[in-house]
Amino acid sequence: MTVRKAWVVAAAVAGAGLSFVMLLVVGVYVVAGNLANGVGGGSVGLAKGAVPAAYQTLVQKWGNLCGAINPALLAAQLYQESGFNPNARSPAKAEGIAQFIPGTWATHGVDGDGDGDRDVWDPNDAIPSAASYDCQLAADVKNEPGNITENMLAAYNAGAYAVIKYGGVPPYRETRNYVKTITTLEKSFARPVNRVDPSRQAAAAIYYAQKKLGTPYLWGGNGTADQGGRFDCSGLTKAAYESVGVALPRVANDQYNAGPHPAREELLPGDLVFFSDDLTNSRTIRHVGIYVGGGYMIDAPRTGAVIRFDPIDTSDYFGATRVTEDGAKALPTTI
């Protein structure tokens, strides 16, 4: 995306006053400038609301059980396995929030809350057990070359024997994809302490969304011809990023995990902005828009309204995501 096209994107916004158009011009120009100047950073720690409040203390505590894991990595595993659903059961008979199969639970389940039992359906036991199992696997492969966390994740997927046999992450496509998926998802559960990289697709995603201004809202709308080209909120954001080759999930609360989370004062045009009635749990997010700068977003608000500019600074503002290609690819298709 060239600086010239970024100017065209902003200037093409129909129906806006000159001052607001200039605001978008400046905002999108900043995206292009930051790409050229290499703004970046990031760190470990739980992002606001990324882990449901009911489990946040557990994940924070047990995510520090050993050096091979951290709270954001543990959160990424739980999200990948069950979407934080303590009642999840897979076709392979994996059970609970951490998706233990019965044989593994029998060996590695722990009484995390000290109540005298080991209950795979109780997150107070299952989350500590997941961390304990990770750390045991890390100990099993600690003498192998390479990154200890990546080797631990590979052992989780393929078994410690495979990591030992190959002297690190084995050359299995499924295992290598699993390692990349979890380490990528880790970034979406981490709380950044420095400015995160701007999205390379941001200006083009805005360009797509602004062409839809004035389009009537349709619940469940994906913009297809049979729907009259109409969208709901997450249908619009999905289509905007799909237009630049980034495949987002369909629903807003999963789109929240498509990249790291900039603070309000660090927002850049193209960031996705989210809204919820429960500001402690990203799984309750109910609305999303595309930030355009100056405290405004383009969104598809509700039945009876049209795609339009709306302010983001409302009492239900949850947070933002800076979409990345790897972040979007790492998201599970079903949870």
C-alpha positions as CSV (number, residue, x, y, z in Angstrom):
1,M,0.0,0.0,0.0
2,T,1.7,3.2,-1.2
3,V,1.4,6.6,0.6
4,R,-0.3,7.9,-2.5
5,K,-3.0,5.2,-2.3
6,A,-3.4,5.9,1.4
7,W,-4.3,9.5,0.6
8,V,-6.7,8.3,-2.1
9,V,-8.4,5.9,0.4
10,A,-9.0,8.7,2.9
11,A,-10.0,11.3,0.3
12,A,-12.5,9.0,-1.3
13,V,-14.8,8.8,1.8
14,A,-18.1,10.0,0.6
15,G,-20.4,12.3,2.5
16,A,-17.9,13.5,5.1
17,G,-16.9,17.1,5.8
18,L,-13.5,18.3,4.7
19,S,-12.1,18.3,8.2
20,F,-13.1,14.7,8.8
21,V,-11.7,13.6,5.5
22,M,-8.4,15.3,6.4
23,L,-8.5,13.4,9.7
24,L,-8.7,10.1,7.8
25,V,-6.0,11.2,5.5
26,V,-3.7,11.9,8.4
27,G,-4.6,8.6,10.1
28,V,-4.0,6.4,7.1
29,Y,-0.9,8.3,6.2
30,V,0.4,7.5,9.7
31,V,-0.1,3.8,8.9
32,A,2.0,4.0,5.8
33,G,4.7,6.1,7.6
34,N,4.9,3.6,10.5
35,L,5.3,0.7,8.1
36,A,8.3,2.5,6.5
37,N,9.8,3.4,9.9
38,G,9.4,-0.1,11.4
39,V,7.5,0.6,14.6
40,G,7.3,-2.6,16.7
41,G,7.6,-4.3,20.0
42,G,5.7,-6.6,22.3
43,S,5.9,-8.6,25.6
44,V,4.3,-11.4,27.7
45,G,1.4,-11.0,30.2
46,L,-2.3,-11.4,29.8
47,A,-4.1,-8.8,27.6
48,K,-7.1,-7.1,29.1
49,G,-10.2,-9.4,29.0
50,A,-8.5,-11.9,26.7
51,V,-9.0,-14.7,29.3
52,P,-12.5,-14.8,30.9
53,A,-12.4,-13.3,34.4
54,A,-13.4,-16.6,36.0
55,Y,-10.1,-18.2,34.8
56,Q,-7.7,-15.2,34.7
57,T,-6.2,-15.7,38.1
58,L,-5.7,-19.4,37.5
59,V,-4.0,-18.8,34.2
60,Q,-1.8,-16.1,35.6
61,K,-0.7,-18.2,38.5
62,W,-0.2,-21.6,36.8
63,G,1.2,-20.0,33.6
64,N,4.3,-19.2,35.6
65,L,4.8,-22.8,36.9
66,C,8.0,-23.3,34.9
67,G,10.3,-21.4,32.5
68,A,9.0,-23.2,29.4
69,I,5.5,-21.6,29.7
70,N,3.9,-18.3,30.5
71,P,0.4,-17.1,31.1
72,A,-0.2,-16.0,27.5
73,L,1.0,-19.3,26.2
74,L,-1.2,-21.3,28.6
75,A,-4.1,-19.1,27.6
76,A,-3.4,-19.8,23.9
77,Q,-3.5,-23.5,24.5
78,L,-6.8,-23.4,26.4
79,Y,-8.4,-21.2,23.7
80,Q,-7.1,-23.6,21.0
81,E,-8.3,-26.7,22.8
82,S,-11.7,-25.6,24.0
83,G,-12.4,-21.8,23.6
84,F,-12.3,-21.7,27.4
85,N,-15.4,-24.0,27.6
86,P,-15.1,-26.2,30.7
87,N,-17.8,-28.5,29.4
88,A,-16.1,-29.2,26.0
89,R,-16.0,-32.8,24.8
90,S,-14.3,-33.7,21.5
91,P,-15.1,-36.6,19.1
92,A,-11.8,-38.1,20.3
93,K,-13.3,-38.1,23.9
94,A,-11.0,-35.3,25.1
95,E,-12.7,-33.6,28.0
96,G,-12.9,-30.2,29.8
97,I,-11.3,-26.8,29.3
98,A,-7.9,-28.3,28.7
99,Q,-9.2,-31.3,26.6
100,F,-7.5,-34.2,28.4
101,I,-8.2,-37.7,27.1
102,P,-9.0,-40.0,30.0
103,G,-5.7,-41.9,29.8
104,T,-3.6,-38.7,30.0
105,W,-5.8,-37.3,32.7
106,A,-5.3,-40.5,34.8
107,T,-1.6,-40.0,34.7
108,H,-1.2,-36.2,34.7
109,G,-4.3,-34.8,36.3
110,V,-3.6,-32.9,39.5
111,D,-5.8,-31.7,42.4
112,G,-5.2,-28.0,41.7
113,D,-7.6,-26.6,44.3
114,G,-6.7,-29.1,47.0
115,D,-10.3,-30.3,47.6
116,G,-9.3,-33.9,47.6
117,D,-10.3,-34.9,44.0
118,R,-9.1,-34.5,40.5
119,D,-11.9,-33.4,38.3
120,V,-11.3,-33.0,34.6
121,W,-14.4,-30.9,34.3
122,D,-13.3,-28.4,37.0
123,P,-11.1,-25.7,35.6
124,N,-9.6,-25.4,39.1
125,D,-8.0,-28.8,38.5
126,A,-7.8,-28.9,34.7
127,I,-5.9,-25.6,34.2
128,P,-3.2,-26.5,36.8
129,S,-3.0,-29.9,35.2
130,A,-2.5,-28.4,31.8
131,A,0.4,-26.3,33.1
132,S,1.8,-29.2,35.1
133,Y,1.7,-31.5,32.0
134,D,3.4,-28.8,29.9
135,C,6.2,-28.5,32.5
136,Q,6.6,-32.3,32.7
137,L,7.0,-32.4,28.9
138,A,9.5,-29.6,29.0
139,A,11.5,-31.6,31.6
140,D,11.4,-34.7,29.4
141,V,12.9,-32.8,26.4
142,K,15.1,-30.3,28.2
143,N,18.3,-31.8,26.9
144,E,17.3,-31.5,23.2
145,P,18.6,-28.7,21.0
146,G,16.5,-25.8,20.1
147,N,13.9,-23.6,21.9
148,I,12.6,-25.3,25.0
149,T,9.1,-24.0,24.6
150,E,8.8,-25.1,21.0
151,N,10.2,-28.5,21.9
152,M,7.6,-28.7,24.8
153,L,4.8,-27.9,22.4
154,A,6.1,-30.4,19.9
155,A,6.1,-33.0,22.7
156,Y,2.6,-32.1,23.6
157,N,1.5,-32.8,20.0
158,A,3.7,-35.7,18.9
159,G,5.1,-37.1,22.1
160,A,8.4,-36.5,23.9
161,Y,9.9,-39.6,22.2
162,A,9.5,-37.9,18.7
163,V,11.3,-34.7,19.9
164,I,14.1,-36.8,21.4
165,K,14.3,-38.9,18.2
166,Y,14.7,-35.9,16.0
167,G,16.7,-33.7,18.4
168,G,14.0,-31.0,18.4
169,V,10.7,-30.3,16.7
170,P,10.1,-33.3,14.5
171,P,9.5,-32.9,10.8
172,Y,5.8,-33.6,11.0
173,R,3.6,-31.0,9.3
174,E,0.9,-31.3,11.9
175,T,3.4,-30.9,14.8
176,R,5.1,-27.9,13.2
177,N,1.8,-26.3,12.5
178,Y,0.8,-26.8,16.1
179,V,3.9,-25.2,17.4
180,K,3.5,-22.2,15.1
181,T,-0.2,-21.9,15.9
182,I,0.2,-21.8,19.7
183,T,3.2,-19.4,19.6
184,T,1.3,-17.1,17.3
185,L,-1.9,-17.2,19.4
186,E,0.3,-16.5,22.4
187,K,0.8,-13.0,21.0
188,S,-3.0,-12.4,20.9
189,F,-3.3,-13.2,24.6
190,A,-0.2,-11.2,25.6
191,R,-0.4,-7.7,27.0
192,P,2.0,-5.5,24.9
193,V,4.2,-3.2,26.7
194,N,5.6,-1.5,23.6
195,R,3.9,-0.4,20.4
196,V,2.9,-3.3,18.2
197,D,3.6,-3.5,14.5
198,P,1.0,-1.8,12.3
199,S,-1.0,-3.9,9.9
200,R,0.3,-3.9,6.3
201,Q,-3.3,-4.4,5.1
202,A,-4.8,-1.6,7.1
203,A,-5.4,1.2,4.5
204,A,-6.8,-1.3,2.0
205,A,-9.2,-2.7,4.6
206,I,-10.4,0.8,5.3
207,Y,-10.8,1.5,1.6
208,Y,-13.0,-1.6,1.2
209,A,-15.2,-0.6,4.2
210,Q,-15.6,3.0,3.2
211,K,-17.0,1.9,-0.2
212,K,-19.8,0.2,1.7
213,L,-20.9,3.3,3.6
214,G,-24.7,3.7,3.4
215,T,-25.3,0.0,2.8
216,P,-28.2,-1.3,5.0
217,Y,-27.4,-3.6,7.8
218,L,-28.4,-7.3,7.6
219,W,-28.0,-9.7,10.6
220,G,-25.8,-12.5,9.4
221,G,-24.9,-10.6,6.3
222,N,-21.7,-11.5,4.4
223,G,-22.2,-9.0,1.5
224,T,-23.1,-11.7,-1.0
225,A,-25.3,-11.0,-4.0
226,D,-28.2,-13.0,-2.7
227,Q,-28.1,-10.8,0.5
228,G,-28.2,-7.6,-1.6
229,G,-24.5,-6.9,-0.7
230,R,-25.5,-6.3,2.9
231,F,-23.4,-7.0,6.1
232,D,-23.6,-7.3,9.8
233,C,-20.7,-6.0,11.9
234,S,-18.4,-8.9,11.8
235,G,-19.4,-9.7,8.2
236,L,-18.1,-6.3,7.2
237,T,-14.8,-6.6,9.0
238,K,-14.3,-10.1,7.7
239,A,-14.9,-9.0,4.1
240,A,-12.7,-6.0,4.5
241,Y,-9.7,-8.0,5.5
242,E,-10.6,-10.8,3.1
243,S,-10.3,-8.3,0.3
244,V,-6.5,-8.0,1.1
245,G,-6.0,-11.8,1.6
246,V,-6.5,-12.1,5.4
247,A,-9.1,-14.7,6.4
248,L,-10.8,-13.7,9.7
249,P,-13.3,-15.9,11.6
250,R,-17.0,-15.1,11.1
251,V,-17.9,-13.9,14.6
252,A,-16.6,-10.8,16.5
253,N,-15.3,-12.5,19.6
254,D,-13.0,-14.8,17.6
255,Q,-11.8,-11.9,15.5
256,Y,-10.5,-10.4,18.7
257,N,-7.8,-13.1,18.8
258,A,-6.4,-12.3,15.3
259,G,-3.4,-10.3,16.6
260,P,-2.0,-8.3,19.4
261,H,-4.0,-5.6,21.3
262,P,-2.9,-2.0,21.2
263,A,-4.0,0.4,23.9
264,R,-6.6,3.0,23.2
265,E,-4.0,5.7,22.9
266,E,-2.0,3.5,20.4
267,L,-4.8,2.9,17.9
268,L,-4.0,3.1,14.2
269,P,-6.4,3.2,11.3
270,G,-7.3,-0.4,10.3
271,D,-7.3,-1.8,13.8
272,L,-10.4,-3.7,14.7
273,V,-12.3,-2.2,17.7
274,F,-14.6,-4.2,19.9
275,F,-17.6,-3.7,22.2
276,S,-19.1,-5.8,25.0
277,D,-21.4,-5.5,28.0
278,D,-18.9,-7.5,30.0
279,L,-15.5,-5.8,29.9
280,T,-13.7,-8.7,31.6
281,N,-14.4,-11.4,29.0
282,S,-13.6,-11.3,25.3
283,R,-15.9,-14.3,24.7
284,T,-18.9,-11.9,25.3
285,I,-17.9,-9.4,22.6
286,R,-21.0,-8.5,20.6
287,H,-19.8,-5.8,18.1
288,V,-16.8,-4.9,16.0
289,G,-15.8,-2.0,13.7
290,I,-12.8,-0.8,11.7
291,Y,-11.0,2.1,13.3
292,V,-10.3,5.1,10.9
293,G,-8.7,7.6,13.3
294,G,-9.8,10.5,15.4
295,G,-11.9,8.4,17.7
296,Y,-14.2,7.0,14.9
297,M,-14.8,3.7,13.2
298,I,-16.7,2.4,10.2
299,D,-19.2,-0.2,11.4
300,A,-22.5,-1.9,10.6
301,P,-24.3,-1.1,13.8
302,R,-27.7,-2.8,13.9
303,T,-30.9,-3.6,12.1
304,G,-32.5,-0.5,10.6
305,A,-29.2,1.3,10.3
306,V,-26.7,1.6,7.6
307,I,-22.9,1.2,7.5
308,R,-21.6,4.5,8.8
309,F,-19.0,6.3,10.9
310,D,-19.5,5.9,14.7
311,P,-17.5,7.1,17.7
312,I,-15.6,4.4,19.6
313,D,-15.4,6.1,23.0
314,T,-18.5,4.6,24.6
315,S,-19.0,2.8,27.9
316,D,-19.0,-0.6,26.2
317,Y,-15.7,-0.1,24.4
318,F,-13.8,-3.4,25.1
319,G,-10.5,-3.0,23.3
320,A,-8.8,-3.4,19.9
321,T,-6.8,-5.9,17.8
322,R,-4.1,-5.2,15.2
323,V,-4.8,-7.9,12.7
324,T,-1.9,-10.0,11.4
325,E,-1.9,-12.6,8.7
326,D,-0.3,-15.2,11.0
327,G,-2.7,-14.3,13.8
328,A,-5.7,-14.9,11.6
329,K,-4.3,-18.2,10.3
330,A,-3.7,-19.4,13.8
331,L,-7.3,-19.1,14.9
332,P,-9.2,-22.4,15.2
333,T,-12.0,-22.9,12.7
334,T,-14.2,-24.4,15.4
335,I,-14.0,-24.1,19.2
